[in-house]
């Protein structure tokens, strides 16, 4: 069996989080922004959409009392977080 060639890709950082953060689930929104959950810190972060070649600063939206198990955008601008 012949393997298909591996495509060439380039990784470009969009945002940086503090050291030792465990980024778990994410939702990419229609405007290109991203909502990210962190397991150990029990937090929800917002990463604004970035123009190519730029780095943006993530914004902490909320800290939960319990671990975050999942996140989904049920419909535009309706986000459900499972804790």
C-alpha positions in Angstrom: 0.0 0.0 0.0 1.4 3.3 -1.0 1.2 6.2 1.4 -0.1 9.5 0.1 2.4 12.3 0.3 2.3 14.5 3.4 1.1 18.0 2.5 3.4 20.9 3.3 1.9 23.1 6.0 2.9 26.2 8.0 2.0 26.8 11.6 1.4 30.4 12.6 0.9 31.4 16.3 -2.3 33.4 16.8 -2.2 33.9 20.6 -0.1 32.9 23.6 -1.5 31.7 26.9 0.3 31.6 30.3 2.7 28.8 30.9 1.3 25.5 32.2 -2.2 26.1 30.8 -4.0 23.0 29.5 -6.2 24.2 26.6 -8.9 21.7 26.1 -12.0 22.5 24.0 -12.6 25.3 21.5 -15.3 26.9 19.4 -14.4 28.8 16.3 -17.0 31.4 15.7 -18.2 32.9 12.4 -16.2 36.1 12.8 -13.0 34.0 13.2 -12.7 34.5 17.0 -12.3 31.5 19.2 -13.6 30.5 22.6 -11.2 28.2 24.5 -11.7 26.3 27.8 -8.9 25.4 30.1 -9.1 22.2 32.2 -6.9 22.8 35.2 -7.8 26.5 35.6 -11.5 26.0 35.0 -11.6 29.1 32.8 -13.3 30.3 29.6 -11.1 32.5 27.3 -11.9 34.6 24.2 -9.3 34.9 21.4 -10.2 37.7 19.0 -9.9 37.0 15.3 -6.4 37.8 14.1 -5.2 39.2 10.8 -2.6 37.1 9.0 0.8 37.4 10.6 -0.5 39.1 13.8 -0.7 37.8 17.4 -3.6 38.8 19.6 -4.0 38.7 23.4 -6.5 36.2 24.8 -9.1 37.7 27.2 -10.3 35.8 30.3 -14.1 35.7 30.2 -15.0 33.6 33.2 -13.6 31.3 35.9 -15.9 28.4 36.9 -16.1 26.6 40.3 -16.1 23.2 38.5 -14.0 21.6 35.7 -15.3 22.5 32.2 -16.2 19.3 30.3 -17.2 20.8 26.9 -18.3 23.8 24.9 -20.5 24.2 21.9 -22.1 27.0 19.9 -25.7 25.8 19.6 -26.6 28.6 17.2 -24.9 31.9 16.3 -24.0 33.6 19.6 -25.6 31.0 21.8 -22.8 29.2 23.6 -23.3 26.2 26.0 -20.6 25.2 28.4 -20.8 21.9 30.3 -19.3 22.0 33.8 
